[in-house]
Amino acid sequence: MKILSVQSAVAYGHVGNSAAVFPLQRIGVEVLPVYTVTFSNHTGYGAWRGPLIAPSDVAEVIAGIEDRGVFPEIDVVLSGYQGSDGIGDVILDAVSRVKATNSNAIYACDPVMGNAKSGCFVAPEIPVLLRDRVVPSADIVTPNQFELGYLTDTRPDTLESTLAAADALRATGPEVVLVTSVERPDREPDTIEMLAVDARGAWIVQTPLIPMKANGSGDVTAALFTAHYRESSDAADALARTVSSVYDLLALTNERGSRELLLVEAQEFYAHPRLQFPVRQVR
């Protein structure tokens, strides 16, 4: 499998491509990383250095890959945080060009815009771009519960309302919706859930809630779920593998007291997920 991954990059720590590439490689995926920024560290520190990469330069890198005749071999185009609407245009153009040469290729979009605790933390034009143009072009989308609400103009909180919102999002174009960080009032205390929905049904997994903020964990989640789903077309299996790997990554990071994901140390959890959490079909 080959994945063209268009995301940010940092030298220190693990977010964007700096979070997604290694876990994908560890499960045997060939990744073609294209960077949208090259920062010293993620912006959660409040200070960072390094350049934003102009959309035209990102497009040039992708064009150079196309020149090598690689597009027919690309199975997935993956995108995460989009710093400007210009990057969105570049990604959508790349998706169109890849699919023109490989009709089996898919586009997976992590529609990064915010979360329930922080609210929206991207430029005002980005959520509109994602909702109106990017997400409808995607085959797989991986919003958290907050992002799902924005994309569907709903307030998903119960299982029923979250399922309804996922269905509404699928109706706009995507075949598969993975809802991360699902928190509903009637769940068991100190737990969190993840929900996957496709044409065959809906499945949910519950894990203990690890009390930490982990920048980059969503990038790892989107990458692993996309690869597993593209390999098997089995949402329940992809969900089980992804949740297992990400939980163990977070548990190790929390246990060691690290602010940055211990991405390399946790590599066996990607290659050999323990599958310790049961997947429950809810529809």
C-alpha positions in Angstrom: 0.0 0.0 0.0 1.2 3.5 -0.8 -0.2 6.6 0.9 0.4 10.2 -0.2 0.2 12.1 3.1 -0.1 15.9 2.9 0.4 17.3 6.4 2.5 19.5 8.7 5.9 18.4 10.0 7.8 19.2 13.2 11.5 18.6 14.0 10.8 18.0 17.8 7.8 15.9 18.8 5.1 14.2 16.8 2.2 15.9 15.1 1.0 15.8 11.4 3.3 13.8 9.2 5.8 13.6 12.1 3.1 11.5 13.9 1.5 9.6 11.0 4.5 8.4 8.9 6.3 6.1 11.3 3.3 4.1 12.6 2.2 3.6 8.9 5.7 2.5 8.0 5.8 0.1 11.0 2.7 -1.7 9.7 4.2 -2.0 6.2 2.8 1.0 4.4 4.9 3.0 2.0 4.4 6.7 2.7 5.1 9.6 0.5 5.1 12.6 2.9 4.5 16.1 1.6 4.9 18.9 4.1 2.7 21.9 4.5 4.8 23.5 7.3 8.2 22.7 8.7 8.2 23.9 12.4 10.6 23.3 15.2 7.7 22.0 17.4 3.9 21.9 17.5 2.1 25.2 18.2 0.7 24.0 21.5 3.9 25.2 23.2 3.0 28.8 22.3 6.3 29.4 20.6 7.8 27.8 17.5 10.1 28.5 14.6 10.1 27.6 11.0 8.3 28.3 7.8 4.8 27.8 6.4 5.2 26.3 3.0 3.4 28.2 0.3 0.6 26.3 -1.4 2.4 26.7 -4.7 5.5 25.0 -3.3 3.4 22.1 -1.9 1.8 21.8 -5.4 5.3 21.7 -6.9 6.4 18.8 -4.7 3.2 16.9 -5.6 3.8 17.6 -9.3 7.3 16.3 -9.0 5.9 13.0 -7.5 3.5 12.9 -10.4 6.4 13.4 -12.9 7.9 10.1 -11.5 4.8 8.2 -12.7 3.9 7.2 -9.2 0.2 8.3 -9.1 -1.2 5.0 -10.4 0.4 3.3 -7.5 -1.0 5.5 -4.8 -3.8 3.8 -2.9 -4.7 6.7 -0.5 -4.3 10.4 -0.3 -4.4 11.4 3.4 -4.7 15.0 4.8 -4.8 16.5 8.2 -4.5 20.1 9.5 -5.0 22.6 6.7 -3.4 25.9 7.5 -5.0 27.8 4.6 -7.7 27.5 1.9 -4.9 27.4 -0.6 -3.6 24.2 0.8 -7.1 22.8 0.5 -7.2 23.5 -3.2 -3.8 21.8 -3.6 -5.0 18.7 -1.8 -8.3 18.5 -3.7 -6.4 18.8 -7.0 -4.0 16.1 -5.9 -6.9 13.8 -5.0 -8.5 14.4 -8.4 -5.2 13.7 -10.3 -4.5 10.6 -8.3 -8.0 9.2 -8.8 -7.8 10.0 -12.6 -4.9 7.5 -12.8 -6.1 5.0 -10.2 -9.9 4.6 -9.9 -9.4 2.5 -6.7 -7.6 5.2 -4.8 -9.4 6.9 -1.9 -9.1 10.2 -0.1 -9.0 10.2 3.7 -9.5 13.5 5.5 -9.0 14.3 9.1 -11.0 17.6 9.3 -9.0 19.3 12.0 -10.6 22.4 13.4 -10.9 22.1 17.1 -12.3 20.2 20.1 -15.0 20.6 22.8 -12.5 22.0 25.4 -10.6 24.5 23.2 -13.3 25.3 20.7 -12.2 26.1 17.1 -8.4 26.8 16.8 -8.0 27.2 13.1 -8.5 30.3 10.8 -12.2 31.2 10.3 -12.2 30.1 6.7 -11.0 26.6 7.4 -14.1 25.1 8.9 -16.2 26.4 6.0 -13.7 25.0 3.5 -13.8 21.6 5.2 -17.5 21.5 5.4 -18.4 22.8 2.0 -15.6 21.5 -0.3 -13.1 19.1 1.3 -15.2 16.7 3.3 -17.8 16.1 0.5 -14.8 15.0 -1.7 -13.5 12.5 0.9 -14.1 8.8 1.1 -13.1 8.5 4.8 -13.4 11.3 7.4 -12.2 11.1 11.0 -13.7 14.0 13.0 -13.9 14.2 16.7 -17.3 14.7 18.2 -17.0 18.5 18.2 -15.9 18.6 14.6 -18.8 16.2 13.6 -21.2 18.7 15.2 -19.9 21.6 13.2 -19.8 19.7 9.9 -23.4 18.6 10.3 -24.8 21.6 12.2 -25.9 19.4 15.0 -25.0 18.8 18.7 -24.1 15.1 18.9 -23.8 13.9 22.5 -25.9 10.7 22.9 -25.1 7.6 20.9 -28.3 8.1 18.9 -27.5 11.7 18.0 -23.9 10.8 17.2 -25.0 8.1 14.9 -27.5 10.4 13.2 -24.8 13.0 12.7 -22.5 10.4 11.2 -25.2 9.4 8.8 -25.8 13.1 7.9 -22.1 13.5 7.2 -22.0 10.3 5.1 -24.9 11.7 3.1 -22.7 14.6 2.0 -20.2 12.2 0.3 -17.9 10.2 2.5 -18.4 6.4 2.7 -16.8 6.0 6.1 -16.9 8.1 9.2 -14.7 7.5 12.2 -15.8 9.6 15.2 -13.0 10.0 17.7 -13.2 11.1 21.3 -16.9 10.2 21.7 -18.2 11.4 25.1 -21.8 10.7 26.0 -23.6 11.3 29.3 -24.6 7.7 29.9 -21.2 6.1 29.3 -19.3 4.5 32.2 -17.3 6.9 34.3 -13.8 7.7 33.3 -14.2 6.1 29.8 -14.1 7.4 26.3 -15.3 5.9 23.0 -14.6 5.7 19.3 -17.3 5.0 16.7 -17.0 3.8 13.1 -19.8 4.0 10.6 -20.0 2.7 7.0 -22.7 1.3 4.7 -22.5 -2.1 6.5 -23.2 -0.8 10.0 -21.9 1.0 13.0 -19.4 -0.1 15.7 -18.2 1.4 19.0 -15.3 0.7 21.3 -14.9 1.9 24.9 -11.6 2.4 26.7 -10.5 3.9 29.9 -10.0 7.6 29.7 -6.3 8.5 30.0 -6.1 11.9 31.7 -3.6 13.7 29.5 -3.5 16.0 26.5 -1.7 14.4 23.7 -0.9 16.5 20.6 -0.7 14.2 17.5 -2.8 11.3 18.8 -5.5 12.3 16.3 -3.0 12.2 13.5 -1.9 8.7 14.5 -5.5 7.6 14.8 -6.5 8.9 11.3 -3.5 7.3 9.7 -3.8 3.9 11.3 -7.6 3.6 10.8 -7.3 4.7 7.1 -4.6 2.1 6.4 -6.4 -0.7 8.2 -9.7 0.1 6.5 -8.1 0.4 3.1 -6.5 -3.0 3.6 -9.6 -4.9 4.9 -12.7 -2.8 4.1 -13.8 -4.0 7.6 -14.7 -1.1 9.8 -15.0 -3.2 13.0 -11.5 -4.7 12.5 -9.9 -1.4 11.6 -11.5 0.2 14.6 -10.3 -2.6 17.0 -6.7 -2.4 15.7 -6.6 1.4 15.8 -8.1 1.8 19.2 -5.7 -0.9 20.7 -2.6 0.8 19.2 -3.5 4.3 20.1 -4.6 3.4 23.6 -1.3 1.7 24.3 0.7 4.6 22.8 -1.1 7.0 25.1 -0.9 4.8 28.1 2.9 4.4 27.7 3.3 8.2 27.1 1.3 9.0 30.2 3.1 6.4 32.3 6.4 7.9 31.4 5.2 11.5 32.1 6.2 12.6 28.6 4.6 15.7 27.0 5.3 14.3 23.5 4.0 11.0 22.2 6.5 8.2 22.7 5.9 7.2 19.1 9.0 5.1 18.5 9.0 3.3 21.8 5.4 2.2 21.2 6.1 0.7 17.8 5.2 -2.9 18.7 1.7 -1.7 19.5 1.2 -0.7 15.9 2.7 -3.8 14.4 1.1 -6.2 16.9 -2.0 -4.6 18.4 -3.2 -6.4 21.5 -7.0 -6.1 20.5 -7.8 -5.8 24.2 -11.0 -3.9 23.8 -14.2 -5.5 22.5 -16.0 -3.9 19.5 -19.7 -3.7 19.9 -22.0 -3.3 16.9 -24.6 -0.7 17.6 -26.5 -0.8 14.2 
